[in-house]
């Protein structure tokens, strides 16, 4: 009987020892944290490398102080810019890769993109090439037609910039207005 009590006490002690083996657990946690930090560092280095590859892209045009009368306005999100036609080739130079809230204003000068916490920029009317509805842009996929994509030229490079309004119903009006503006500008230039 004493033998059973002693082996039961020994078994309970071993279970307790496994639970309180803090050195092993702390080692695993520290190792995991170091691994996560290393992966984060690699991602950051990749982002910087991509930015250096795109360093030939000139500075973005600034939003004019008096852009003119607003044809359309929209509040929503800026989801990023990519090389035109390549929806996964994100442009990160000059803050174009930073997702943020955005206020868009369409005027005769172009599209003013005001982003709290990120660089504001202007897509000049002369640089506009096309507007369309699509479902995705680098890292963001929505329902078909859930994203307003504006194709524009900057520094000899065609870019697609993706926006999503807080009210998706306004996207169609934006596509029509921008494409009408492009057709009018092309007619004058000819």
Secondary structure by P-SEA (a helix, b strand, c coil): caaaaaaaaaaaaaaaaaaaaaaaaaaaaaaaaaaaaaaaaaaaaaaaaaaaaacccccccccccccccccccccccccccccccccccccccccccccccbbbbbccccbbbbbcccbbbbccccccccccccccccccccccccbbbbbbbcccbbbbbbbbcccccaaaaaaaaaaaaaaaaaaaac
